[in-house]
């Protein structure tokens, strides 16, 4: 679930909860939103780690292409040097794109964490707590909830991938 979709869902949930005078229902809705947001934050962290790994790999490939181009130029192999230059240009461009992607994911993650802190404070207030809460202070939101939801999300993603692969194989075999 993208951050925009999550934000829209949270806005609609909070708008609907604002009309209700039942504190318990409001707290329950906020708790559900907190759980979803925590899963989204975890997914964003996973995406950031994956993008950073991809960027590191791309930088390694860029360094290799530049090194090969330099070695080829050193022995007078113009064709290999030209090809290595083309590969270096591709890797340089891709590394630039990945650097921007990592920056955007970091900004989205910081935004989601701020939203989580704000929502946790609202949740704490709805439960009748005192003062603003920190993200770790949401009492009903423990690591088991997060781990279970994350495992469920992974399982659903694996099922979707298996279905897509099955459809691809069916299409390939003409069935």
Residue pairs with C-beta under 8 A, 6 or more apart in sequence:
1 9
1 36
1 40
1 43
3 40
3 44
3 108
3 111
3 112
6 36
6 37
6 40
6 112
7 115
9 33
9 36
10 33
10 36
10 37
10 115
10 119
13 29
13 32
13 33
14 29
14 30
14 33
14 122
16 29
17 25
17 26
17 29
17 30
18 26
20 26
23 126
23 127
23 128
26 126
27 123
27 126
27 127
30 119
30 122
30 123
30 126
31 123
31 138
31 140
31 141
33 119
34 116
34 119
34 120
34 123
34 138
34 141
35 141
35 145
35 146
35 149
37 112
37 115
37 116
37 119
38 116
38 141
38 145
38 146
38 149
39 146
39 149
39 150
39 153
40 112
41 109
41 112
41 113
41 116
42 146
42 150
43 150
43 153
44 105
44 108
44 109
44 112
45 109
47 105
48 102
48 105
48 106
48 109
51 98
51 101
51 102
51 105
52 102
54 98
55 95
55 98
55 99
55 101
55 102
58 91
58 94
58 95
58 98
59 91
59 95
61 87
61 91
62 88
62 91
62 92
62 95
65 84
65 85
65 87
65 88
65 91
66 84
66 88
68 80
68 84
68 87
69 80
69 81
69 84
69 85
69 88
72 78
72 80
72 81
72 84
73 81
113 135
116 135
117 133
117 134
117 135
120 133
120 134
120 135
120 137
120 138
120 141
121 132
121 133
123 133
123 138
124 131
124 132
124 133
124 137
124 138
125 132
127 139
